[in-house]
Amino acid sequence: MSDSMIQTRNLAIGYQLRQREFIAWRKPSHPASTVVAGSINLDIASGELVCLLGPNGSGKSTLMRTLAGVQQPLSGSVLLKGRDMAGLHPKEIAKLLSLVLTDRVMTGNMSVYALVALGRYPYTGWMGTLSDADEELVRRAIETTGTRAFAHRHIGELSDGERQKVMIARAIAQDTPVILLDEPTAHLDLPNRLEIISLLKRLAREEGKAVVLSTHELDLALQASDRIWLMKRSGDRVCSIVSAIPESLVLEGHLEKAFSRNGFEFDQYSGSFRFRHEGSSQVGLLGDGVTAYWTRRALERAGCRVVQGASNIRHVEISGDESRNMQWRFFPGENGEPVVTGSLDELLRAVVRSSKEKEVS
Ligand SMILES: Nc1ncnc2c1ncn2[C@@H]1O[C@H](COP(=O)(O)OP(=O)(O)OP(=O)(O)O)[C@@H](O)[C@H]1O
């Protein structure tokens, strides 16, 4: 790819054993390092937003740190704009790549403006004096991230969401073609998560940045990313990474396999995991649209196995115009009188009552 920003070539990531551990464990067969993931061949181009997904402990932070040059690869290489990172001076790397970590920053007494201005350090002299152009970039980063309202405050006084935006502002002020973010949406409420993801999408689309963020938000990753890097554990506990567009990962069953747990099932239609309801009593459901969808969810939660369109068993018929005058008719079967309800709550009580009566008889 000609506008490739980061490429990895046969990269292996992980940890060298500390000398004490190495001596304690030393046997001819014992390795001197722990490989977290291997055979990693990834590529991100400018203008792309990539989400890095994977179960806890699969190695997302380790990969982020290795891509950022904060941690050495065990083997293989990382290329930044086609140049091997191992041969680049830290200042050169800082002009190409910025890293946003979630850890609480130890700069509580620093003002927001001063922290964002730190993003200009690769371009300033040892005194850190900002030129007019630097100041302008800092102001623009503050505007872009919507942090102007608290630019004069101290970092220690900010909420998690506000602080996260400031850390992103610092990365924007650093003005690098690549931005890496380790769990930028952790601890944030839904509106803040959406705001941060749409800001990152804008940076990719409008400013041509290559953005990689690690996250546990499956739904956001499926909606927002151009590509997902999914860390998958294989038999020997070393992870491998699948890189694909979100829809292919769902259709090919990779997400389901990577996060599968007993008691949960992956719904390929919504791209989300949900409780596996082992309902034994069957209930037919006649109706469609959003009301039918939530009626089905309610019946499953109450322990029913829902059979769409079946009217030859006990069943529910929905009528009404979605927003008003909704009616649920429950036919309990065996010539029982139908129960008509105007709310889902009442319907559920009628169905549960009938299930209990069936169990007793
Ligand atoms: N400093 C370290 N020394 C040795 N092993 C480490 C070190 N840091 C992390 N690990 C191990 O490396 C593996 C990957 O950890 P990492 O933090 O990269 O995973 P993660 O996918 O980011 O996890 P999470 O989703 O829980 O944040 C884990 O088994 C972890 O125990």
The ligand as an SDF file (V2000), in Angstrom:
LIG
                    3D

 31 33  0  0  0  0  0  0  0  0999 V2000
    5.3750   -6.0430   32.3100 N   0  0  0  0  0  0  0  0  0  0  0  0
    4.9690   -7.2800   32.0110 C   0  0  0  0  0  0  0  0  0  0  0  0
    5.7770   -8.3510   32.1710 N   0  0  0  0  0  0  0  0  0  0  0  0
    5.3840   -9.6040   31.8430 C   0  0  0  0  0  0  0  0  0  0  0  0
    4.1570   -9.9040   31.3520 N   0  0  0  0  0  0  0  0  0  0  0  0
    3.2950   -8.8740   31.1790 C   0  0  0  0  0  0  0  0  0  0  0  0
    3.6390   -7.5220   31.4850 C   0  0  0  0  0  0  0  0  0  0  0  0
    2.5750   -6.7320   31.2080 N   0  0  0  0  0  0  0  0  0  0  0  0
    1.6010   -7.5500   30.7320 C   0  0  0  0  0  0  0  0  0  0  0  0
    2.0370   -8.8270   30.7080 N   0  0  0  0  0  0  0  0  0  0  0  0
    1.2810  -10.0160   30.2560 C   0  0  0  0  0  0  0  0  0  0  0  0
    1.1160   -9.9230   28.8430 O   0  0  0  0  0  0  0  0  0  0  0  0
   -0.1600  -10.4080   28.4540 C   0  0  0  0  0  0  0  0  0  0  0  0
   -0.8880   -9.3320   27.6420 C   0  0  0  0  0  0  0  0  0  0  0  0
   -1.1570   -8.2280   28.4950 O   0  0  0  0  0  0  0  0  0  0  0  0
   -1.8080   -6.8920   27.9480 P   0  0  0  0  0  0  0  0  0  0  0  0
   -1.8890   -5.9260   29.0750 O   0  0  0  0  0  0  0  0  0  0  0  0
   -1.0750   -6.4670   26.7300 O   0  0  0  0  0  0  0  0  0  0  0  0
   -3.2650   -7.4170   27.5190 O   0  0  0  0  0  0  0  0  0  0  0  0
   -4.5670   -6.5760   27.1430 P   0  0  0  0  0  0  0  0  0  0  0  0
   -5.1860   -7.2780   25.9800 O   0  0  0  0  0  0  0  0  0  0  0  0
   -4.2270   -5.1340   26.9770 O   0  0  0  0  0  0  0  0  0  0  0  0
   -5.4470   -6.8180   28.4310 O   0  0  0  0  0  0  0  0  0  0  0  0
   -6.7060   -5.9960   29.0180 P   0  0  0  0  0  0  0  0  0  0  0  0
   -7.8070   -6.1080   28.0120 O   0  0  0  0  0  0  0  0  0  0  0  0
   -7.0180   -6.7550   30.2770 O   0  0  0  0  0  0  0  0  0  0  0  0
   -6.2470   -4.5820   29.2510 O   0  0  0  0  0  0  0  0  0  0  0  0
   -0.8880  -10.8040   29.7340 C   0  0  0  0  0  0  0  0  0  0  0  0
   -0.7510  -12.1950   29.9010 O   0  0  0  0  0  0  0  0  0  0  0  0
   -0.1270  -10.0530   30.8200 C   0  0  0  0  0  0  0  0  0  0  0  0
   -0.1550  -10.7770   32.0240 O   0  0  0  0  0  0  0  0  0  0  0  0
  1  2  1  0
  2  3  1  0
  2  7  2  0
  3  4  2  0
  4  5  1  0
  5  6  2  0
  6  7  1  0
  6 10  1  0
  7  8  1  0
  8  9  2  0
  9 10  1  0
 10 11  1  0
 11 12  1  0
 11 30  1  0
 12 13  1  0
 13 14  1  0
 13 28  1  0
 14 15  1  0
 15 16  1  0
 16 17  2  0
 16 18  1  0
 16 19  1  0
 19 20  1  0
 20 21  2  0
 20 22  1  0
 20 23  1  0
 23 24  1  0
 24 25  2  0
 24 26  1  0
 24 27  1  0
 28 29  1  0
 28 30  1  0
 30 31  1  0
M  END
$$$$
